[in-house]
């Protein structure tokens, strides 16, 4: 059994995911006009990401609070994290972030959510025996 297969570790990852998403949403909601020039990103993009994050955080926190989160729901979060990472990289390569700080922010976001998504994926993937990694 690997560390990612433990239900306790999965729940800790889900709580970390919810907490980091909540912190990011709070920053984007509270300071879009301050962050926009630093990151070279439009305030509307920061606000839109905050709205998306609120929905994500609600799901992540609700799953983290369960003793055994449903596999399908955890997969939704994992794929959401992977999609977020891809979107960050797309914004980076499209040149949307016009400052070095904004480019670094997108890279950090992509790496962080990519790692969270990978750990979530590993936690719910089915081993060769066909049983889920947690129950």
C-alpha positions as CSV (number, residue, x, y, z in Angstrom):
1,X,0.0,0.0,0.0
2,X,1.4,3.4,-1.0
3,X,0.9,6.6,1.0
4,X,-1.6,7.9,-1.6
5,X,-3.9,4.9,-1.0
6,X,-4.6,5.7,2.7
7,X,-8.1,7.2,3.2
8,X,-6.5,9.4,6.0
9,X,-3.9,10.8,3.6
10,X,-6.6,11.3,0.9
11,X,-8.7,13.3,3.3
12,X,-5.7,15.3,4.3
13,X,-5.0,16.0,0.6
14,X,-8.6,17.0,0.1
15,X,-8.5,19.4,3.1
16,X,-5.2,20.9,1.8
17,X,-6.8,21.3,-1.6
18,X,-9.9,23.0,-0.1
19,X,-7.8,25.3,2.1
20,X,-5.5,26.4,-0.7
21,X,-8.4,26.9,-3.0
22,X,-10.2,29.0,-0.4
23,X,-7.1,31.1,0.2
24,X,-6.7,31.7,-3.5
25,X,-10.4,32.6,-3.9
26,X,-10.2,35.0,-1.0
27,X,-7.2,36.8,-2.5
28,X,-8.8,37.0,-5.9
29,X,-12.1,38.3,-4.5
30,X,-10.5,40.7,-2.1
31,X,-7.7,42.2,-4.1
32,X,-8.3,41.8,-7.9
33,X,-7.3,45.4,-8.6
34,X,-4.1,45.1,-6.5
35,X,-3.1,41.7,-7.9
36,X,-3.9,42.6,-11.5
37,X,-0.9,44.9,-12.2
38,X,1.4,42.6,-10.2
39,X,0.4,39.5,-12.2
40,X,-0.3,41.2,-15.5
41,X,-3.7,39.5,-15.4
42,X,-7.1,41.2,-15.9
43,X,-9.1,41.8,-12.7
44,X,-12.1,40.1,-14.4
45,X,-10.0,36.9,-14.9
46,X,-9.0,36.9,-11.2
47,X,-12.7,37.4,-10.2
48,X,-13.9,34.6,-12.5
49,X,-11.3,32.3,-11.1
50,X,-12.4,33.1,-7.6
51,X,-16.0,32.2,-8.5
52,X,-14.9,28.9,-9.9
53,X,-12.8,28.2,-6.9
54,X,-15.7,28.7,-4.5
55,X,-17.6,25.9,-6.1
56,X,-14.5,23.7,-6.2
57,X,-13.7,24.4,-2.5
58,X,-17.3,23.5,-1.4
59,X,-16.9,20.1,-3.2
60,X,-13.4,19.5,-1.9
61,X,-14.3,20.3,1.7
62,X,-17.5,18.2,1.6
63,X,-15.5,15.2,0.4
64,X,-12.7,15.8,2.9
65,X,-15.3,15.7,5.7
66,X,-16.4,12.2,4.7
67,X,-14.8,9.1,6.1
68,X,-14.7,7.5,2.7
69,X,-15.1,10.0,-0.2
70,X,-16.8,8.6,-3.3
71,X,-14.3,7.6,-5.9
72,X,-16.2,9.4,-8.8
73,X,-16.3,12.7,-6.9
74,X,-12.6,12.5,-6.1
75,X,-12.0,11.8,-9.8
76,X,-13.9,15.0,-10.6
77,X,-11.6,17.0,-8.3
78,X,-8.5,15.3,-9.8
79,X,-9.6,16.1,-13.3
80,X,-10.5,19.6,-12.2
81,X,-7.0,20.1,-10.9
82,X,-5.5,18.8,-14.0
83,X,-7.7,21.1,-16.1
84,X,-6.7,24.0,-13.9
85,X,-3.0,23.2,-14.4
86,X,-3.5,23.0,-18.2
87,X,-5.4,26.3,-18.2
88,X,-2.6,28.0,-16.2
89,X,0.0,26.7,-18.7
90,X,-2.2,27.8,-21.6
91,X,-2.4,31.3,-20.1
92,X,1.3,31.3,-19.6
93,X,2.2,30.2,-23.1
94,X,-0.4,32.6,-24.6
95,X,1.4,35.5,-22.9
96,X,-1.7,36.5,-20.9
97,X,0.4,37.2,-17.8
98,X,2.5,40.2,-18.8
99,X,4.8,40.3,-15.8
100,X,7.5,37.9,-14.4
101,X,5.5,37.7,-11.2
102,X,2.4,36.7,-13.1
103,X,4.2,34.1,-15.0
104,X,5.7,32.7,-11.9
105,X,2.2,32.7,-10.3
106,X,0.8,30.7,-13.1
107,X,3.7,28.2,-13.0
108,X,3.3,27.8,-9.2
109,X,-0.5,27.3,-9.6
110,X,0.0,24.7,-12.4
111,X,2.6,22.8,-10.4
112,X,0.6,22.9,-7.1
113,X,-2.7,21.8,-8.6
114,X,-1.0,19.3,-10.9
115,X,0.5,17.6,-7.8
116,X,-2.8,17.7,-6.0
117,X,-4.6,16.2,-9.0
118,X,-2.0,13.5,-9.4
119,X,-2.1,12.5,-5.7
120,X,-5.9,12.4,-5.9
121,X,-5.7,10.3,-9.0
122,X,-3.3,7.8,-7.4
123,X,-5.6,7.6,-4.3
124,X,-8.6,6.4,-6.3
125,X,-7.1,4.4,-9.2
126,X,-8.0,0.8,-9.2
127,X,-5.2,-1.7,-8.5
128,X,-4.8,-4.8,-10.6
129,X,-7.2,-6.7,-8.3
130,X,-10.0,-4.4,-9.4
131,X,-10.7,-3.0,-5.8
132,X,-10.5,0.7,-5.3
133,X,-7.4,2.0,-3.4
134,X,-9.7,3.0,-0.5
135,X,-13.0,2.0,0.9
